[in-house]
Amino acid sequence: MRRALLHAGAWSLATGVAVTLSWWGVHTVMAGTAYDPPRALPLAAEHPERTVSSSTHRPEPEPGARSSGPARPPAAPEPSREPPAARAPAPRTSPPAGPAAGRVKTYPTEGGRVVFDLGGDTATLVSASPATGWSMRVWKAPAWIRVEFTSGADRVSVFCTWHDHAPRVDVTTY
């Protein structure tokens, strides 16, 4: 009898330790995933005195500019109204370091706000945050991203596609 209790106690202790270690491992891995609430970036229109820059890309200083204060990024060029085939490609002086940075664009809807970084031939989801009382789901594929906000029977879908064309965003309310 005593031996059976000893074996049951040892088994219970080993099982408890294994469950605790498994839970801790899963919790550690899942802590930094998409299950965390999305974080929205501040919009330049809301805070014109602040500029947001990437931690991996800094604007080049203007010639003759002093380095005593924060540098302002150069103004974005006006988009061309010519069809893409009519434009000549710009000459490159060095190979690109990675995918070209696009323009960050916000799409406010009744169900929430979605922010995309729209590049020349791709797009990435920067952030998506539902409005109060709305829930959100996100789907991603190689050529599209869909964010859907739901509240009861109401649905708002923000759909970004870029297969064989520049990124295009459609907002549909159901």
Helices and strands as residue ranges (DSSP letters): H 2-30, G 84-86, E 103-108, E 112-118, E 123-130, E 135-141, E 144-151, E 154-161, E 168-173
